[in-house]
Amino acid sequence: MPQTRIAVVGSANMDLVGIGAALPRPGETVLGSDFVMLPGGKGANQAVAAVRAGASCVFLGAIGSDSFGVTLRARMTAAGVDTGHLRVVYGPSGVALVMVGGAGENAILVTPGANAAFTSPTADELSAVRDADVLVAQLEVPVETVTEAALAARSAGTRVVLNAAPARPVPAELLAATDLLVVNEPEAQALTGRGRDEPAALLDLVPRAVLTLGGDGAWYVDRERPATHVPAVPVDVVDSTAAGDAFTAALAVAWGEGRDLADAVRWAAAAGAACVRKLGASVALPHRAEIDELFADC
């Protein structure tokens, strides 16, 4: 089978992760038990996850001129991601402040840094998008950049997978260029005003969509077939930080390999489950063998 070519347009952040028994409430200080500093960012996570799931991947984004940027580039390159188009912007890299509670739940504050400067895609960057089988994008970089990349993909017949996260307004032009939308419940509510009880509402925006629901699995909806509910794969949850990124990347890889989309969602659910068994973002992203092992047990 030819290797799926993925282009990821998105963010790269350094994740500063604090771990404690519970997440603090507003105004509360909670004594933590551990701290780790790990490369992350939804775009970089999805790029690494795509490579580990079996694809080749080029990453399009920006890092700062600080030491975090040096580490982010080195880690992505070491993971097998093509960083030849990665921009370096004077100033700080993106940073995510992540708090993880005892049940694996998390709260995240992201400061964009260089990601906010990733604007006006170059001809070479758009060519990399057109050469891919699937474009994967999120909303931690300027939405105008994502839109331009999606339109370039659409013009070349490259499939567009949009992970509309974090929740924010999405222009109609971008939705019109999206082949597959991936959102969680808060993101779905931001787009449609409806949640888990009406996943088909997403079909007013795009031809097909996946609504992820954490431990309650996911809904796959398509204008041309009945809605499909995919149960979550039962595992012991350690940290859910990058589960959505593992899911989205695996879904794009499976679709690019020619799997039926309902089956691709099931494989992606196995990838998300494999991810939550480990602490951290990029370090927890599963390899293909781990995904296949959990998928076989579904």
C-alpha positions in Angstrom: 0.0 0.0 0.0 1.5 3.4 -0.9 2.3 5.6 2.1 -0.3 8.3 2.7 1.1 11.8 2.4 -0.2 14.2 5.1 0.3 17.9 5.2 -0.4 19.5 8.6 -1.0 23.3 8.9 -1.0 24.2 12.5 0.7 25.1 15.8 3.8 24.1 17.6 3.9 24.8 21.4 6.1 23.9 24.3 3.8 22.2 26.9 4.5 23.1 30.5 2.6 20.4 32.4 1.8 20.4 36.1 0.3 17.3 37.7 -1.8 17.2 40.8 -4.6 15.3 42.6 -7.2 17.7 41.3 -7.6 20.8 39.0 -7.7 24.1 40.9 -10.9 26.1 40.9 -10.8 29.8 40.2 -8.8 31.5 42.9 -7.6 28.2 44.4 -4.0 27.0 44.7 -3.5 23.2 44.6 -0.2 21.6 45.5 1.0 19.5 42.6 3.0 16.3 42.5 5.1 16.6 39.4 6.1 18.9 36.5 7.3 18.0 32.9 8.1 20.1 29.9 7.2 18.5 26.6 6.8 19.5 22.9 3.2 19.9 21.9 0.8 22.1 20.0 -2.2 20.6 18.1 -0.5 20.9 14.8 2.9 19.4 15.8 1.1 16.7 17.8 -1.0 15.7 14.8 2.1 15.7 12.5 4.0 13.4 14.9 0.9 11.2 15.3 0.4 10.9 11.6 4.0 9.7 11.2 3.6 7.2 14.0 0.4 6.0 12.5 2.2 5.1 9.2 2.1 8.2 7.0 4.7 10.6 5.7 4.0 14.1 6.9 5.2 17.7 6.2 4.5 20.3 8.9 3.7 23.9 8.0 3.8 26.3 10.9 6.1 28.7 12.8 8.4 28.5 15.9 10.0 31.3 17.8 13.7 32.3 17.9 13.9 31.1 21.5 15.3 27.8 23.0 11.8 26.3 22.9 11.8 26.7 19.1 15.1 24.9 18.8 13.7 22.0 20.9 10.4 21.9 19.0 12.1 21.6 15.6 14.5 19.0 16.9 11.8 16.8 18.4 9.6 17.0 15.2 12.5 16.2 13.0 13.6 13.3 15.2 10.0 11.9 15.0 10.3 11.8 11.2 8.2 14.9 10.4 9.4 16.9 7.4 10.2 20.4 8.9 11.8 21.8 5.8 9.1 24.5 5.5 9.0 25.4 9.2 9.3 29.1 9.7 11.4 30.8 12.5 9.9 34.0 13.8 11.8 36.4 16.0 10.3 36.2 19.5 8.8 33.5 21.7 7.4 30.2 20.6 3.9 29.1 21.5 3.5 27.9 25.0 0.7 25.8 26.6 0.2 25.8 30.3 -1.4 22.4 31.1 -2.8 21.2 34.4 -3.6 17.5 34.8 -5.8 16.2 37.6 -5.8 12.8 39.2 -8.6 11.4 36.9 -6.7 12.4 33.8 -8.8 15.5 33.1 -7.0 18.6 32.1 -7.2 22.4 31.7 -5.1 24.2 29.2 -4.1 27.8 28.5 -2.3 28.5 25.3 -0.3 31.6 24.4 0.2 31.6 20.6 3.6 33.2 20.3 5.1 32.5 16.9 1.9 30.6 15.8 0.1 33.9 15.5 2.6 35.1 13.0 2.0 32.2 10.7 0.3 34.2 8.0 0.3 34.6 4.2 1.4 31.0 3.1 4.1 31.1 0.5 4.0 29.4 -2.9 6.2 26.6 -1.6 4.0 26.0 1.4 0.9 25.9 -0.7 2.6 23.5 -3.1 3.3 21.1 -0.2 -0.4 21.2 0.6 -1.3 20.4 -3.0 1.1 17.5 -3.2 -0.4 15.8 -0.1 -3.2 13.2 -0.1 -4.8 14.8 3.0 -4.5 18.2 4.6 -5.0 18.3 8.3 -5.6 21.7 10.0 -6.7 23.1 13.3 -7.5 26.6 14.6 -4.5 27.5 16.8 -3.0 29.5 13.9 -4.7 32.4 12.1 -7.9 31.2 10.5 -7.0 33.1 7.3 -4.0 30.9 6.9 -6.0 27.7 7.4 -8.6 29.0 4.8 -6.0 29.7 2.2 -4.4 26.3 2.7 -7.8 24.6 2.5 -8.6 26.4 -0.7 -5.3 25.3 -2.2 -6.0 21.7 -1.2 -9.4 21.8 -2.7 -8.1 23.1 -6.0 -5.7 20.1 -6.2 -8.1 17.4 -5.1 -6.4 17.0 -1.7 -8.8 16.0 1.0 -9.3 18.5 3.8 -9.7 17.4 7.4 -10.5 20.3 9.7 -10.2 19.9 13.5 -12.1 23.0 14.5 -10.2 23.4 17.8 -10.1 25.5 19.8 -13.7 26.6 19.5 -13.9 29.9 17.5 -15.9 31.2 14.6 -15.1 29.4 11.3 -15.7 31.3 8.1 -18.1 29.9 5.6 -15.4 29.8 2.9 -13.3 27.4 5.1 -16.3 25.2 5.9 -17.1 25.0 2.2 -13.6 23.7 1.5 -13.8 21.1 4.3 -14.3 17.4 3.4 -14.4 16.1 7.0 -14.9 18.1 10.2 -13.7 16.8 13.6 -15.0 18.5 16.7 -15.7 17.7 20.4 -18.9 18.7 22.1 -18.0 22.3 23.1 -16.7 22.9 19.6 -19.8 21.5 18.0 -22.0 23.7 20.3 -19.9 26.8 19.2 -20.6 26.0 15.6 -24.2 24.8 15.6 -25.6 25.6 19.1 -26.3 21.9 19.5 -24.4 19.1 21.3 -24.2 15.3 21.5 -27.9 14.8 21.0 -27.9 16.3 17.5 -24.6 15.4 15.8 -26.3 15.6 12.4 -26.6 19.4 12.9 -23.0 19.5 11.7 -24.1 18.4 8.3 -25.6 21.8 7.8 -22.0 23.0 7.6 -20.0 20.1 6.0 -20.7 16.9 4.0 -19.3 14.6 6.8 -18.2 15.1 10.4 -17.1 13.3 13.5 -18.2 14.4 17.0 -15.9 13.1 19.7 -17.3 12.5 23.2 -14.4 11.2 25.2 -15.4 8.2 27.2 -18.7 8.1 25.4 -17.1 7.4 22.0 -17.8 9.4 18.9 -20.5 9.9 16.3 -19.7 9.8 12.6 -22.3 11.6 10.4 -22.5 11.8 6.7 -25.1 13.3 4.3 -25.2 10.1 2.3 -25.5 7.4 5.1 -27.0 6.8 8.5 -25.2 8.2 11.5 -22.8 5.7 13.2 -21.9 5.7 16.9 -18.4 4.3 17.6 -17.9 3.3 21.3 -14.8 4.4 23.2 -12.1 1.7 23.7 -11.9 1.0 27.4 -8.5 1.7 28.9 -7.1 3.2 32.1 -6.8 6.9 31.6 -3.6 8.6 32.8 -3.7 11.9 30.8 -6.2 12.9 28.1 -4.1 15.9 26.8 -3.4 14.8 23.2 -6.1 12.2 22.7 -7.9 14.4 20.2 -4.8 14.9 18.2 -4.0 11.2 18.1 -7.6 10.6 17.0 -7.6 13.2 14.2 -4.3 12.2 12.8 -5.1 8.5 12.8 -8.5 9.3 11.1 -6.7 11.3 8.4 -4.2 8.5 7.8 -6.8 5.8 7.7 -9.0 7.8 5.2 -5.9 8.5 3.1 -5.2 4.8 3.0 -8.7 4.2 1.5 -10.5 2.8 4.6 -14.3 3.3 4.8 -14.7 6.3 7.0 -16.8 4.5 9.6 -14.0 2.0 10.0 -11.5 4.8 10.0 -13.3 6.4 12.9 -13.1 3.1 14.8 -9.3 2.9 14.2 -9.0 6.6 15.3 -10.8 5.7 18.5 -8.2 3.1 19.2 -5.5 5.7 18.6 -7.1 8.1 21.1 -7.4 5.3 23.6 -3.8 4.3 23.2 -2.8 7.9 23.8 -4.5 8.4 27.1 -2.7 5.6 28.7 0.5 7.7 29.0 1.4 11.1 30.4 2.2 14.0 28.1 1.3 15.1 24.6 3.8 14.2 21.9 5.5 11.5 24.0 2.1 9.7 24.4 1.1 9.6 20.7 0.8 6.0 19.8 2.7 4.0 17.1 0.7 2.0 14.5 1.3 -1.3 16.2 -0.3 0.1 19.4 -3.3 1.3 17.5 -3.7 -2.0 15.7 -3.5 -3.9 18.9 -6.3 -2.0 20.6 -8.3 -2.0 17.3 -8.1 -5.7 17.1 -9.7 -5.9 20.6 -12.6 -3.6 19.8 
